């Protein structure tokens, strides 16, 4: 089966097309074949503001969706010329579906008048959590395509997508029980959560941030230091320029909530500490900013690892799963991998670490396609699918 996936939860427009098994796995047959995974980034649009503005992001999704969609269909060789005229009656109904996305409506109708239904069996679309204005653009696009072409739709939880994309490269698409229970750390600009994964669709949020997410903290700290946006990649790159043994700061930054008995996080205090520390420095040299970048990054990593490994121990996890944009941080990956170098005989000796390729850590359509595959029986009438910016992942 072929799955078309749509992701518009924040500032990346993602369209993916995935070929997945219809039935029992055949020996020698690939589990999944990625036909296309196209992303239109809005980073340059939001850079001068130091963050994502929902109304602006919504406008960019309207502009980017159809061109991204066409590119994905073209890459997957599924773009077909129209063989019969596009019905005027459907045009009117699509106008109603996309009444809040006028620019998207014009682009989509133009596309539908030129191209026919591709060989796609299922549409998967992110319906939450995320920025609701952005989510609605993707949801309404999926609804319009479902109506126009009669393709069933399955709504997908964005957080679950970050978890399940890790199984794209596993040896058995059925997800053997050897992986579970698992602990997943999903960490991004909008989310920082520790989740108990008992199986596909079986989740329990153990802890989450009480204020700023880790990625948001990176962005705000980078802004304080005048480094630019997005903060995470900039701080990570800067931190590589000075050996960690050669940096000094007037004061060590705090590790908020690192030693509390729960699994929750709080990063607003770290941001405030960076602000106060920065105000005391008169000569803000490149070496100073590099040292601050190292300390900020390490403070966040220390808290993430301490809390996550506590959950791994408390729940006897077989697998540790990372996901979300911050999981692309190479130092975070390295230090998690180092933590898992247990001596033979240690209780955690056989603990597996699943980390997606860096390009699949950030928001993308492929993670939605994978989640859509595992929930392919949960299709909904397109008229009943809604966006929910506060959608939870739980049993």
C-alpha positions in Angstrom: 0.0 0.0 0.0 1.1 3.6 -0.6 0.6 6.2 2.1 0.5 10.0 1.5 1.5 11.9 4.6 1.0 15.6 5.5 2.7 17.4 8.3 2.1 21.1 9.1 2.2 21.2 12.9 4.7 24.1 13.2 6.9 25.8 10.6 7.9 22.9 8.3 5.7 21.8 5.5 6.2 18.1 5.1 4.9 15.7 2.4 6.0 12.1 2.3 4.9 9.1 0.3 5.7 5.7 1.8 5.3 2.2 0.2 4.4 -0.2 3.0 3.5 -3.9 3.3 -0.1 -4.8 2.6 0.0 -8.1 4.5 2.4 -10.6 5.9 6.1 -9.8 5.3 7.7 -11.7 2.5 11.3 -12.9 2.9 13.7 -10.6 1.1 11.1 -7.9 0.7 11.7 -4.4 2.1 9.5 -3.6 5.0 9.1 0.1 4.0 10.2 1.9 0.9 10.4 5.7 1.1 9.3 7.0 -2.2 9.5 10.7 -1.2 10.1 12.8 1.8 9.9 16.5 0.9 10.2 19.4 3.4 9.7 23.1 2.8 11.4 24.9 5.7 10.3 28.3 6.9 13.4 29.1 9.0 14.4 32.1 6.8 11.0 33.5 7.2 11.0 33.5 11.0 14.7 34.2 11.6 14.4 37.9 11.9 11.7 37.5 14.6 13.6 34.9 16.6 10.7 32.5 16.7 7.7 31.2 14.9 4.6 33.4 14.4 1.6 31.1 13.9 -0.3 33.5 11.5 2.8 33.8 9.4 3.5 30.1 9.5 -0.1 29.4 8.4 0.3 31.7 5.4 3.6 29.9 4.4 1.9 26.5 4.7 -0.8 27.7 2.3 1.9 28.8 -0.1 4.1 25.7 0.2 1.7 22.7 0.4 0.9 22.2 -3.2 4.4 22.8 -4.6 5.8 20.4 -2.0 3.0 17.9 -2.8 3.8 18.1 -6.5 7.5 17.5 -5.9 6.7 14.5 -3.7 4.4 13.0 -6.3 7.0 13.6 -9.0 9.8 12.0 -7.0 7.7 9.0 -6.3 6.6 8.8 -10.0 3.0 9.1 -9.0 2.2 12.4 -10.8 -0.5 11.6 -13.4 -2.1 13.8 -16.0 -5.8 14.2 -15.7 -7.8 11.9 -18.1 -11.2 13.4 -17.5 -12.5 16.9 -16.7 -12.4 18.0 -13.0 -16.1 18.3 -11.8 -17.2 21.8 -11.2 -19.5 20.6 -8.4 -16.4 19.3 -6.5 -14.7 22.6 -7.1 -17.5 24.3 -5.1 -17.3 21.8 -2.2 -13.5 22.1 -2.1 -13.9 25.9 -1.9 -16.0 25.4 1.2 -13.5 23.0 2.8 -10.7 25.5 2.2 -12.7 28.7 2.9 -10.1 29.7 5.5 -7.2 28.9 3.2 -8.0 30.9 0.0 -4.4 30.8 -1.4 -4.3 27.0 -0.8 -7.7 26.6 -2.5 -6.5 28.4 -5.7 -3.3 26.3 -5.9 -5.1 23.0 -5.2 -7.9 23.6 -7.7 -5.3 24.5 -10.3 -3.5 21.3 -9.5 -6.7 19.1 -9.6 -7.6 20.5 -13.1 -4.3 19.4 -14.4 -3.5 16.1 -12.6 -5.5 13.0 -11.7 -5.7 10.7 -8.7 -2.3 9.1 -7.9 -1.9 5.5 -6.9 -2.3 6.2 -3.2 -4.3 4.1 -0.8 -4.3 6.1 2.4 -3.8 9.7 3.5 -2.2 10.3 7.0 -2.3 13.8 8.4 -1.1 15.4 11.6 -4.1 16.7 13.6 -2.2 17.6 16.8 -0.5 18.7 18.9 1.1 21.8 17.5 0.2 25.4 16.4 -3.5 25.1 15.7 -3.6 27.6 12.7 -0.9 25.5 11.1 -2.5 22.2 11.9 -5.8 23.3 10.3 -4.0 24.0 7.0 -2.7 20.5 6.7 -6.0 18.9 8.0 -8.1 20.9 5.5 -5.7 20.0 2.7 -6.1 16.3 3.6 -9.9 16.6 3.8 -10.0 18.3 0.3 -7.8 15.6 -1.2 -9.9 12.8 0.5 -13.1 14.3 -0.9 -11.7 14.9 -4.4 -10.2 11.5 -4.8 -12.1 9.3 -2.4 -9.0 8.2 -0.4 -9.5 7.4 3.3 -7.8 9.5 5.9 -6.2 8.7 9.2 -5.4 11.4 11.7 -2.0 11.1 13.4 -0.6 12.3 16.7 2.6 14.3 16.0 4.3 13.0 19.1 3.6 9.4 18.2 5.1 10.1 14.8 8.4 11.1 16.5 8.4 7.8 18.4 7.4 5.5 15.5 9.8 6.9 12.9 12.5 5.1 14.8 11.1 1.8 13.6 11.5 2.7 9.9 14.8 0.8 9.9 13.9 -2.1 12.2 14.0 -5.7 10.8 10.3 -6.4 11.4 7.6 -4.0 10.7 5.3 -5.8 13.1 7.4 -4.4 16.0 8.5 -7.5 18.0 7.8 -7.4 21.7 11.5 -7.3 22.3 11.3 -3.5 22.0 8.8 -3.0 24.8 8.4 -1.7 27.4 10.3 1.3 26.1 11.0 4.8 27.4 10.8 7.6 24.8 12.3 11.1 25.2 10.6 13.4 22.8 12.3 16.7 22.9 11.8 19.7 20.6 11.0 23.4 20.4 7.5 22.8 21.6 7.6 19.5 23.6 9.8 17.9 26.2 8.2 14.6 27.4 9.2 11.3 28.8 6.8 8.7 27.6 6.3 5.0 28.6 5.7 3.0 25.5 4.1 -0.3 26.1 3.4 -0.9 22.4 2.0 0.9 19.4 -0.9 3.1 20.6 -0.1 2.2 24.2 1.5 5.3 25.8 1.7 7.0 29.2 3.2 10.4 29.7 5.5 10.1 32.8 6.8 13.6 32.8 7.0 16.8 30.8 8.1 20.4 30.9 6.3 22.7 33.3 7.3 25.8 31.3 9.8 26.1 28.4 10.6 23.1 26.3 14.3 22.3 25.8 14.3 23.5 22.2 12.6 26.7 23.3 15.2 27.2 26.0 18.0 26.8 23.3 16.3 29.5 21.2 15.8 31.9 24.0 19.4 31.5 25.3 20.7 32.0 21.8 18.7 35.2 21.5 20.1 36.5 24.8 23.6 35.9 23.5 22.8 37.5 20.1 23.5 34.3 18.2 20.4 34.1 16.0 17.6 31.6 15.3 17.1 28.7 15.5 19.2 28.5 18.7 19.7 24.8 19.1 21.8 24.2 15.9 23.7 27.5 16.4 24.6 26.7 20.0 25.6 23.1 19.1 27.9 24.3 16.3 29.5 27.0 18.4 30.1 24.5 21.3 32.2 22.4 18.9 34.7 25.2 18.5 36.3 24.9 22.0 37.3 21.7 23.8 35.0 21.2 26.8 38.1 21.0 29.1 39.2 24.6 28.1 36.2 26.7 28.9 35.5 28.7 32.0 32.5 30.7 33.2 32.2 33.1 36.1 29.4 30.9 37.5 28.1 27.4 36.6 24.6 27.4 35.2 21.9 25.6 37.2 20.4 22.2 36.2 16.7 22.8 37.1 14.8 20.0 38.6 17.5 17.5 37.8 17.4 15.8 41.2 13.6 15.8 41.8 11.9 12.4 42.3 9.5 13.0 39.4 10.1 13.0 35.6 9.2 16.6 35.0 11.3 19.3 33.5 11.6 23.1 33.9 13.9 25.1 31.7 12.7 28.7 32.3 15.1 29.1 35.2 18.0 28.1 33.1 17.1 30.8 30.6 16.9 33.4 33.4 20.2 32.3 34.8 21.8 32.8 31.3 20.2 36.3 31.1 21.6 37.3 34.6 25.0 35.9 33.9 25.2 37.6 30.5 24.3 41.0 32.1 27.4 40.8 34.3 29.8 40.4 31.3 31.1 43.6 29.7 33.5 42.1 27.1 31.4 39.5 25.3 34.1 37.9 23.2 33.6 35.0 20.9 35.4 32.8 23.4 32.9 33.9 26.1 29.9 33.1 23.8 31.5 29.7 23.0 31.9 28.9 26.6 28.3 29.9 27.3 27.1 27.7 24.4 29.0 24.7 25.9 27.5 25.3 29.3 24.0 25.9 28.1 24.1 22.8 26.0 25.6 20.7 28.8 23.1 21.9 31.4 20.2 20.9 29.1 21.8 17.5 28.3 22.5 16.8 32.0 18.9 17.2 32.9 17.5 15.3 29.9 19.8 12.3 30.6 19.3 12.2 34.3 15.5 12.2 34.1 15.3 9.8 31.2 17.7 7.3 32.7 15.7 7.4 35.9 12.6 6.4 34.0 14.5 3.7 32.1 15.6 2.2 35.5 12.2 2.6 37.2 10.2 0.9 34.4 12.8 -1.8 33.5 12.8 -0.5 29.9 14.1 -2.7 27.1 14.6 0.2 24.7 15.3 3.9 24.9 13.8 5.9 22.1 14.8 9.5 21.2 12.8 11.8 19.0 12.1 15.5 18.2 14.3 18.2 16.8 16.6 18.5 19.8 17.4 14.8 19.4 19.4 15.7 16.3 22.0 17.3 18.7 25.1 15.2 18.2 26.4 15.8 21.7 23.1 14.6 23.2 23.2 11.5 21.1 26.8 10.8 22.0 26.3 11.2 25.7 23.2 9.0 25.7 25.1 6.3 23.8 28.0 6.6 26.3 25.5 6.1 29.1 24.4 2.8 27.5 27.9 1.4 27.5 27.1 -0.9 30.4 29.5 -3.7 31.5 28.3 -7.3 30.9 26.1 -8.4 33.7 24.8 -4.9 34.4 20.9 -4.8 34.6 20.8 -2.4 31.6 23.4 -4.4 29.6 20.9 -5.3 26.8 19.2 -1.9 26.7 18.8 -0.8 23.1 19.0 2.8 21.9 16.9 3.9 18.9 17.7 7.3 17.4 16.4 8.4 14.0 18.7 9.9 11.4 19.2 13.6 12.1 16.9 14.5 9.1 14.1 12.5 10.6 14.5 14.0 14.1 13.0 17.3 13.0 9.4 17.5 11.8 8.8 15.7 8.5 6.1 13.9 6.6 7.7 10.4 6.8 7.2 10.1 10.6 3.5 10.8 10.0 3.4 8.2 7.2 4.9 5.5 9.6 2.4 6.3 12.3 -0.4 6.3 9.7 0.7 2.8 8.6 0.4 1.4 12.2 -3.0 3.0 12.6 -4.3 2.3 9.0 -7.5 0.7 10.5 -8.4 3.9 12.3 -9.5 5.9 9.3 -12.2 8.6 9.9 -14.7 10.3 7.7 -12.9 13.3 6.4 -15.8 15.6 7.6 -15.1 14.5 11.2 -11.4 15.2 11.4 -10.4 18.2 13.4 -7.2 19.9 14.4 -6.3 20.0 18.1 -3.3 22.0 19.2 -3.3 20.4 22.7 -3.8 16.8 21.6 -2.4 14.4 24.1 -0.7 11.0 23.6 -1.9 8.6 26.3 -3.9 5.5 26.8 
